[in-house]
């Protein structure tokens, strides 16, 4: 496992500038991955494909991001991580440019598939790089700052993309994000020093861990189920709102911002609760997801109901995301790198499959059925955890709280 040290050649200011550049990279990757969610109806109309088919922009991106991780990280084990991150950002920028000028949907999907590979590798190395840049005593803070890019992307990035589309069109939005990728690439090249690969995750270790580690397997089942449910519904939030209320693009932008603010608040609240009550925090967060989706179905036909439902949805999902990272690492504290690769593999694949399942339901039974799918899958995730309680002493699941309180690893896979 790679390690950070209290004494290293990186100056303090450059180390934290590097952490900032990695945070900006995470912002760019997350917004690019989820940008189609706010643009589905416009993309489908422009390229003459059904909304459910347009959702494949999220599906294929997630498939490649998840399935390619263990292989690409192993194959690039001799590549300096600064060079690798620059290459990933170049793929991101070029991919958004090609998407912006694509004459047909087939080229859009092919481009998103390639971009997904870059996204998955970034998730495997990005936060690890941030932790390596700073002394060991600041590794946890560096990781938290880097991960804040998710909240920033949710609060600012996606609503901004939707707003830009309302002023121009969806092609211009992807063009702007291509330029953003170039700027972030420049920041990474300037701020991050050389980071030779320390110890890449082996493919055998990644795929063997959930087989031998029962506790991690149970945690990943719960993660996969709630992520499937969330993205099965969330991918089609714009069509749902448009079908149930007279909403303009600006209004939908505002609704996505409310969701993002809820996500940031949920992440912040869970940061305080997860270290003492990890299992309870995860249970409450997923119960909130179920409740928010049911509220959306019950009262989401008007703006007051939409606002309440979406705010609770964002709050719950933001909390669940932080909880699932902690519980995953707590389930395999001595195999940090393999656990993170499994997390990336399961999470991103579930994004893809969730969007695919949601699309199938939306096209065949209507958009509301995609939300019902989300209710069913998030409820299943909750029931798996509650059902495992009696056997927790054998799996270690009941001790998640204690495990999370262990010191964070002083380094991470690279």
RODO-2510 file (C-alpha; in nm, 4 decimals, decimal comma):
residues 414
     n   res          X          Y          Z
     1     x     0,0000     0,0000     0,0000
     2     x     0,1328     0,3427    -0,0859
     3     x     0,2125     0,5653     0,2093
     4     x     0,2198     0,9324     0,2843
     5     x     0,4968     1,0619     0,5074
     6     x     0,5335     1,3446     0,7496
     7     x     0,8462     1,4578     0,5663
     8     x     0,8419     1,4633     0,1894
     9     x     0,9787     1,6790    -0,0924
    10     x     0,6545     1,8600    -0,1729
    11     x     0,6217     2,2131    -0,0360
    12     x     0,3090     2,2835     0,1672
    13     x     0,1598     2,5336    -0,0745
    14     x     0,2175     2,3135    -0,3786
    15     x     0,0799     2,0072    -0,1997
    16     x    -0,2491     2,1793    -0,1194
    17     x    -0,2675     2,3364    -0,4653
    18     x    -0,2358     1,9822    -0,5959
    19     x    -0,5216     1,8697    -0,3714
    20     x    -0,7263     2,1595    -0,5113
    21     x    -0,6469     2,0499    -0,8675
    22     x    -0,7623     1,6963    -0,7875
    23     x    -1,0839     1,8392    -0,6379
    24     x    -1,1403     2,0317    -0,9615
    25     x    -1,0765     1,7108    -1,1565
    26     x    -1,3410     1,5289    -0,9533
    27     x    -1,5832     1,8153    -1,0200
    28     x    -1,5199     1,7853    -1,3946
    29     x    -1,5600     1,4072    -1,4016
    30     x    -1,8764     1,3986    -1,1896
    31     x    -2,0518     1,6725    -1,3870
    32     x    -1,9578     1,5069    -1,7161
    33     x    -2,0912     1,1723    -1,5955
    34     x    -2,4262     1,3067    -1,4777
    35     x    -2,4741     1,6019    -1,7156
    36     x    -2,7090     1,4068    -1,9459
    37     x    -2,9568     1,3711    -1,6566
    38     x    -3,0541     1,7373    -1,6931
    39     x    -3,0404     1,7324    -2,0733
    40     x    -3,2163     1,4068    -2,1631
    41     x    -3,5280     1,5519    -2,3214
    42     x    -3,3271     1,8000    -2,5312
    43     x    -3,0737     1,5385    -2,6475
    44     x    -3,3465     1,2870    -2,7321
    45     x    -3,5406     1,5452    -2,9350
    46     x    -3,2315     1,6739    -3,1156
    47     x    -3,0958     1,3316    -3,2106
    48     x    -3,4415     1,1776    -3,2636
    49     x    -3,4224     0,8979    -3,0060
    50     x    -3,6622     0,8046    -2,7221
    51     x    -3,5866     0,9483    -2,3770
    52     x    -3,5165     0,5996    -2,2438
    53     x    -3,2603     0,5399    -2,5188
    54     x    -3,1011     0,8779    -2,4476
    55     x    -3,0511     0,7523    -2,0912
    56     x    -2,7905     0,5142    -2,2350
    57     x    -2,5541     0,8131    -2,2256
    58     x    -2,5401     0,7510    -1,8514
    59     x    -2,5621     0,3720    -1,8803
    60     x    -2,2661     0,3067    -2,1110
    61     x    -2,0531     0,5650    -1,9306
    62     x    -2,1134     0,3816    -1,6042
    63     x    -2,0554     0,0352    -1,7549
    64     x    -1,7100     0,1222    -1,8830
    65     x    -1,6245     0,3195    -1,5693
    66     x    -1,7032     0,0194    -1,3526
    67     x    -1,5838    -0,2773    -1,5546
    68     x    -1,2606    -0,1250    -1,6792
    69     x    -1,1195    -0,0143    -1,3432
    70     x    -0,9337    -0,3248    -1,2168
    71     x    -0,7792    -0,3947    -1,5540
    72     x    -0,6698    -0,0446    -1,6575
    73     x    -0,5265     0,0397    -1,3146
    74     x    -0,3187    -0,2808    -1,3275
    75     x    -0,2086    -0,2227    -1,6861
    76     x    -0,0912     0,1312    -1,6029
    77     x     0,0913     0,0316    -1,2834
    78     x     0,4235     0,1639    -1,4182
    79     x     0,2815     0,4999    -1,5299
    80     x     0,3484     0,8103    -1,3206
    81     x     0,0128     0,9064    -1,1671
    82     x     0,0492     1,2739    -1,2586
    83     x     0,0979     1,1750    -1,6236
    84     x    -0,1931     0,9315    -1,6033
    85     x    -0,4289     1,1915    -1,4565
    86     x    -0,3343     1,4381    -1,7302
    87     x    -0,4113     1,1708    -1,9902
    88     x    -0,7495     1,0999    -1,8285
    89     x    -0,8393     1,4701    -1,8342
    90     x    -0,7342     1,4912    -2,1996
    91     x    -0,9766     1,2067    -2,2773
    92     x    -1,2474     1,3927    -2,0831
    93     x    -1,1943     1,7200    -2,2693
    94     x    -1,1750     1,5548    -2,6120
    95     x    -1,4784     1,3384    -2,5375
    96     x    -1,6953     1,6353    -2,4457
    97     x    -1,5806     1,8118    -2,7623
    98     x    -1,6727     1,5138    -2,9802
    99     x    -2,0101     1,4848    -2,8016
   100     x    -2,0799     1,8520    -2,8730
   101     x    -2,0295     1,8119    -3,2485
   102     x    -2,1620     1,4550    -3,2926
   103     x    -2,4015     1,4264    -3,5891
   104     x    -2,5749     1,1154    -3,4534
   105     x    -2,6498     0,9301    -3,1322
   106     x    -2,4264     0,6320    -3,2166
   107     x    -2,1160     0,8518    -3,2057
   108     x    -2,2336     1,0093    -2,8795
   109     x    -2,2669     0,6658    -2,7181
   110     x    -1,9295     0,5463    -2,8475
   111     x    -1,7638     0,8581    -2,7132
   112     x    -1,9315     0,8241    -2,3739
   113     x    -1,8150     0,4625    -2,3560
   114     x    -1,4504     0,5667    -2,3990
   115     x    -1,4886     0,8547    -2,1534
   116     x    -1,6280     0,6128    -1,8963
   117     x    -1,3006     0,4215    -1,8873
   118     x    -1,1189     0,7442    -1,7974
   119     x    -1,3759     0,8216    -1,5286
   120     x    -1,3352     0,4828    -1,3609
   121     x    -0,9573     0,5041    -1,3495
   122     x    -0,9761     0,8515    -1,1997
   123     x    -1,1952     0,7222    -0,9162
   124     x    -0,9352     0,4551    -0,8446
   125     x    -0,6381     0,6934    -0,8274
   126     x    -0,7667     1,0495    -0,7683
   127     x    -0,8311     1,0579    -0,3933
   128     x    -0,5262     0,8375    -0,3423
   129     x    -0,3128     1,0999    -0,5121
   130     x    -0,4512     1,3722    -0,2862
   131     x    -0,3576     1,1669     0,0206
   132     x    -0,0043     1,1093    -0,1079
   133     x     0,0604     1,4787    -0,1667
   134     x     0,0342     1,5792     0,1995
   135     x     0,1916     1,4567     0,5259
   136     x     0,0226     1,1529     0,6833
   137     x    -0,1391     1,3625     0,9556
   138     x    -0,3295     1,5598     0,6873
   139     x    -0,4260     1,2630     0,4656
   140     x    -0,7830     1,2457     0,5972
   141     x    -0,8331     1,6189     0,5410
   142     x    -0,6916     1,5960     0,1877
   143     x    -0,9286     1,3109     0,1050
   144     x    -1,2268     1,5051     0,2432
   145     x    -1,1362     1,8143     0,0402
   146     x    -1,0968     1,6089    -0,2770
   147     x    -1,4310     1,4377    -0,2224
   148     x    -1,6002     1,7758    -0,1769
   149     x    -1,5779     1,7968    -0,5546
   150     x    -1,8819     1,5671    -0,5617
   151     x    -2,0944     1,8112    -0,3615
   152     x    -1,9701     2,1081    -0,5632
   153     x    -2,0543     1,9254    -0,8855
   154     x    -2,4030     1,8426    -0,7594
   155     x    -2,4783     2,1907    -0,6238
   156     x    -2,3132     2,3949    -0,8986
   157     x    -2,2055     2,1787    -1,1909
   158     x    -2,5210     1,9987    -1,2991
   159     x    -2,7582     2,2934    -1,2439
   160     x    -2,5116     2,5177    -1,4283
   161     x    -2,5099     2,2759    -1,7205
   162     x    -2,8889     2,2754    -1,7306
   163     x    -2,8926     2,6549    -1,7093
   164     x    -2,6420     2,6876    -1,9952
   165     x    -2,8589     2,4575    -2,2038
   166     x    -3,1614     2,6793    -2,1354
   167     x    -2,9659     2,9812    -2,2653
   168     x    -2,8051     2,8071    -2,5633
   169     x    -2,8420     2,4354    -2,6407
   170     x    -2,7096     2,1018    -2,5169
   171     x    -2,4203     2,1011    -2,7656
   172     x    -2,2862     2,4315    -2,6331
   173     x    -2,3078     2,2927    -2,2806
   174     x    -2,0787     2,0004    -2,3650
   175     x    -1,8485     2,2372    -2,5532
   176     x    -1,8119     2,4549    -2,2430
   177     x    -1,7348     2,1464    -2,0350
   178     x    -1,4684     2,0488    -2,2864
   179     x    -1,3007     2,3835    -2,2231
   180     x    -1,3307     2,3252    -1,8489
   181     x    -1,1491     1,9943    -1,8914
   182     x    -0,8619     2,1715    -2,0645
   183     x    -0,8360     2,4253    -1,7807
   184     x    -0,8311     2,1528    -1,5156
   185     x    -0,5695     1,9623    -1,7159
   186     x    -0,3488     2,2710    -1,7065
   187     x    -0,3992     2,3046    -1,3310
   188     x    -0,3022     1,9413    -1,2713
   189     x     0,0081     1,9697    -1,4890
   190     x     0,1169     2,2868    -1,3072
   191     x     0,0298     2,2019    -0,9463
   192     x     0,0897     1,8286    -0,9037
   193     x     0,4479     1,6997    -0,8849
   194     x     0,5617     1,3676    -1,0225
   195     x     0,3939     1,0785    -0,8393
   196     x     0,5510     0,7486    -0,9452
   197     x     0,3228     0,4503    -0,9106
   198     x     0,3749     0,2863    -0,5729
   199     x     0,1637    -0,0276    -0,5836
   200     x    -0,1174    -0,0875    -0,8294
   201     x    -0,4114    -0,3038    -0,7302
   202     x    -0,3818    -0,6544    -0,8741
   203     x    -0,6749    -0,7883    -1,0701
   204     x    -0,6709    -1,1129    -0,8707
   205     x    -0,6926    -0,9271    -0,5394
   206     x    -0,9807    -0,7113    -0,6556
   207     x    -1,1989    -0,9973    -0,7712
   208     x    -1,0995    -1,2297    -0,4880
   209     x    -1,1817    -0,9978    -0,1996
   210     x    -1,5645    -1,0129    -0,2093
   211     x    -1,5411    -1,3904    -0,2377
   212     x    -1,3409    -1,4299     0,0835
   213     x    -1,4692    -1,1283     0,2781
   214     x    -1,8330    -1,1981     0,3710
   215     x    -1,8765    -0,8645     0,5437
   216     x    -1,7619    -0,6670     0,2397
   217     x    -1,9897    -0,8759     0,0208
   218     x    -2,2924    -0,7855     0,2339
   219     x    -2,2006    -0,4178     0,2315
   220     x    -2,1585    -0,4166    -0,1464
   221     x    -2,4974    -0,5859    -0,1977
   222     x    -2,6637    -0,3024    -0,0063
   223     x    -2,4652    -0,0403    -0,1994
   224     x    -2,5455    -0,1923    -0,5369
   225     x    -2,9178    -0,2112    -0,4601
   226     x    -2,9590     0,1485    -0,3428
   227     x    -2,7438     0,2898    -0,6245
   228     x    -2,9469     0,0916    -0,8794
   229     x    -3,2659     0,2326    -0,7288
   230     x    -3,1423     0,5890    -0,7021
   231     x    -3,0173     0,6178    -1,0578
   232     x    -3,3086     0,4209    -1,1979
   233     x    -3,5267     0,7082    -1,0762
   234     x    -3,2880     1,0076    -1,0787
   235     x    -3,1855     0,9657    -1,4431
   236     x    -3,5436     1,0520    -1,5378
   237     x    -3,6124     1,3314    -1,2916
   238     x    -3,6441     1,5916    -1,5669
   239     x    -3,9025     1,3937    -1,7712
   240     x    -4,0912     1,3220    -1,4474
   241     x    -4,1080     1,6908    -1,3556
   242     x    -4,2071     1,7917    -1,7085
   243     x    -4,4827     1,5290    -1,7143
   244     x    -4,6236     1,6294    -1,3750
   245     x    -4,5934     2,0089    -1,3769
   246     x    -4,5475     2,2999    -1,6134
   247     x    -4,1759     2,3427    -1,5557
   248     x    -3,9379     2,5579    -1,7573
   249     x    -3,5686     2,4781    -1,7984
   250     x    -3,4859     2,7463    -1,5441
   251     x    -3,7279     2,5937    -1,2930
   252     x    -3,5740     2,2493    -1,3391
   253     x    -3,2303     2,4049    -1,2895
   254     x    -3,3494     2,5492    -0,9602
   255     x    -3,4907     2,2123    -0,8563
   256     x    -3,1581     2,0405    -0,9307
   257     x    -2,9820     2,3054    -0,7229
   258     x    -3,2153     2,2299    -0,4324
   259     x    -3,1280     1,8628    -0,4728
   260     x    -2,7582     1,9504    -0,4752
   261     x    -2,7829     2,1665    -0,1646
   262     x    -2,9629     1,8809     0,0087
   263     x    -2,6825     1,6460    -0,0967
   264     x    -2,4163     1,8784     0,0428
   265     x    -2,6090     1,9080     0,3704
   266     x    -2,6516     1,5307     0,3911
   267     x    -2,2820     1,4775     0,3342
   268     x    -2,2004     1,7321     0,6061
   269     x    -2,4426     1,5811     0,8594
   270     x    -2,3254     1,2260     0,7922
   271     x    -1,9682     1,3395     0,8468
   272     x    -2,0581     1,3900     1,2126
   273     x    -2,2790     1,0842     1,2620
   274     x    -2,1000     0,8120     1,0674
   275     x    -1,7937     0,7884     1,2919
   276     x    -2,0082     0,7070     1,5976
   277     x    -2,3129     0,5396     1,4442
   278     x    -2,2107     0,4114     1,1011
   279     x    -2,4737     0,1401     1,0618
   280     x    -2,7574     0,3545     1,1962
   281     x    -2,6526     0,6468     0,9729
   282     x    -2,6545     0,4244     0,6653
   283     x    -2,9955     0,2797     0,7565
   284     x    -3,1493     0,6242     0,8161
   285     x    -3,0032     0,7601     0,4917
   286     x    -3,1563     0,4818     0,2833
   287     x    -3,4860     0,5058     0,4682
   288     x    -3,4820     0,8718     0,3677
   289     x    -3,4309     0,7704     0,0048
   290     x    -3,7356     0,5447     0,0162
   291     x    -3,9453     0,8154     0,1844
   292     x    -3,8398     1,0843    -0,0632
   293     x    -3,9317     0,8731    -0,3659
   294     x    -4,2693     0,7857    -0,2167
   295     x    -4,3292     1,1552    -0,1448
   296     x    -4,2351     1,2390    -0,5024
   297     x    -4,4976     0,9968    -0,6303
   298     x    -4,7599     1,1161    -0,3818
   299     x    -4,7189     1,4945    -0,3847
   300     x    -4,4780     1,5608    -0,6732
   301     x    -4,7508     1,6966    -0,9015
   302     x    -4,7071     2,0476    -0,7572
   303     x    -4,4068     2,2625    -0,6791
   304     x    -4,4306     2,2520    -0,2972
   305     x    -4,4339     1,8722    -0,3091
   306     x    -4,1544     1,8612    -0,5635
   307     x    -3,9317     2,0852    -0,3540
   308     x    -3,9870     1,8877    -0,0326
   309     x    -3,9356     1,5530    -0,2070
   310     x    -3,6247     1,6541    -0,3981
   311     x    -3,4680     1,8234    -0,0951
   312     x    -3,5132     1,5075     0,1144
   313     x    -3,3881     1,2985    -0,1777
   314     x    -3,0671     1,4977    -0,2042
   315     x    -3,0172     1,5045     0,1733
   316     x    -3,0558     1,1262     0,1965
   317     x    -2,8411     1,0431    -0,1041
   318     x    -2,5609     1,2747     0,0096
   319     x    -2,5574     1,1045     0,3497
   320     x    -2,5780     0,7553     0,1987
   321     x    -2,2791     0,8216    -0,0253
   322     x    -2,0513     0,9114     0,2640
   323     x    -2,1827     0,6206     0,4721
   324     x    -2,1218     0,3648     0,1988
   325     x    -1,7588     0,4731     0,1548
   326     x    -1,6956     0,4399     0,5281
   327     x    -1,8683     0,1037     0,5587
   328     x    -1,6862    -0,0333     0,2549
   329     x    -1,3465     0,0623     0,3922
   330     x    -1,4414    -0,0567     0,7415
   331     x    -1,5330    -0,3960     0,6005
   332     x    -1,1804    -0,4409     0,4615
   333     x    -0,9446    -0,2122     0,6580
   334     x    -0,6355    -0,4174     0,5727
   335     x    -0,7058    -0,4314     0,1990
   336     x    -0,7800    -0,0655     0,1338
   337     x    -0,6869    -0,0652    -0,2334
   338     x    -0,8870    -0,3732    -0,3305
   339     x    -1,1896    -0,2484    -0,1342
   340     x    -1,1818     0,0857    -0,3173
   341     x    -1,1572    -0,0870    -0,6541
   342     x    -1,4531    -0,3108    -0,5676
   343     x    -1,6436    -0,0007    -0,4571
   344     x    -1,5714     0,1750    -0,7873
   345     x    -1,6604    -0,1358    -0,9837
   346     x    -1,9912    -0,1951    -0,8041
   347     x    -2,0982     0,1683    -0,7766
   348     x    -2,0346     0,2720    -1,1361
   349     x    -2,1780    -0,0456    -1,2835
   350     x    -2,4892     0,0124    -1,0745
   351     x    -2,5198     0,3667    -1,2110
   352     x    -2,5199     0,2211    -1,5601
   353     x    -2,7618    -0,0627    -1,4898
   354     x    -2,9896     0,1648    -1,2876
   355     x    -3,0174     0,4079    -1,5780
   356     x    -3,0778     0,1157    -1,8151
   357     x    -3,3509    -0,0398    -1,5995
   358     x    -3,5102     0,3008    -1,5454
   359     x    -3,5110     0,3584    -1,9192
   360     x    -3,6783     0,0244    -1,9877
   361     x    -3,9486     0,1015    -1,7332
   362     x    -3,9902     0,4623    -1,8517
   363     x    -4,0296     0,3635    -2,2179
   364     x    -4,2669     0,0725    -2,1567
   365     x    -4,4703     0,1794    -1,8525
   366     x    -4,4149     0,5541    -1,8241
   367     x    -4,1744     0,7725    -1,6300
   368     x    -4,3532     0,7201    -1,2971
   369     x    -4,2687     0,3500    -1,3154
   370     x    -3,8971     0,4392    -1,3048
   371     x    -3,9581     0,6086    -0,9693
   372     x    -4,1441     0,3011    -0,8434
   373     x    -3,8437     0,0955    -0,9495
   374     x    -3,6298     0,3232    -0,7334
   375     x    -3,8613     0,2663    -0,4377
   376     x    -3,8421    -0,1121    -0,4760
   377     x    -3,4635    -0,1312    -0,5049
   378     x    -3,3797     0,1138    -0,2261
   379     x    -3,6255    -0,0693    -0,0011
   380     x    -3,4523    -0,3975    -0,0877
   381     x    -3,1169    -0,2444     0,0123
   382     x    -3,2619    -0,1405     0,3462
   383     x    -3,4125    -0,4843     0,4074
   384     x    -3,0808    -0,6580     0,3369
   385     x    -2,9139    -0,4599     0,6146
   386     x    -3,2002    -0,5075     0,8592
   387     x    -3,2243    -0,8765     0,7751
   388     x    -2,8529    -0,9267     0,8325
   389     x    -2,8753    -0,7864     1,1850
   390     x    -2,9372    -1,1224     1,3501
   391     x    -2,6291    -1,2717     1,1880
   392     x    -2,4152    -0,9605     1,2341
   393     x    -2,1983    -1,1268     1,4971
   394     x    -2,0876    -1,3758     1,2364
   395     x    -2,0306    -1,1274     0,9560
   396     x    -1,8940    -0,8355     1,1569
   397     x    -2,1559    -0,6018     1,0139
   398     x    -2,2705    -0,4950     1,3586
   399     x    -1,9273    -0,3621     1,4344
   400     x    -1,9174    -0,1136     1,1473
   401     x    -1,9225     0,1760     1,3915
   402     x    -1,6177     0,0548     1,5731
   403     x    -1,4336    -0,0256     1,2539
   404     x    -1,4973     0,3180     1,1098
   405     x    -1,3378     0,4720     1,4165
   406     x    -1,0077     0,3051     1,3308
   407     x    -0,7351     0,5422     1,2052
   408     x    -0,7606     0,6097     0,8352
   409     x    -0,4974     0,4479     0,6158
   410     x    -0,1923     0,6688     0,5856
   411     x    -0,1815     0,6177     0,2156
   412     x    -0,3724     0,4657    -0,0681
   413     x    -0,3328     0,2693    -0,3881
   414     x    -0,1704     0,4369    -0,6786
***
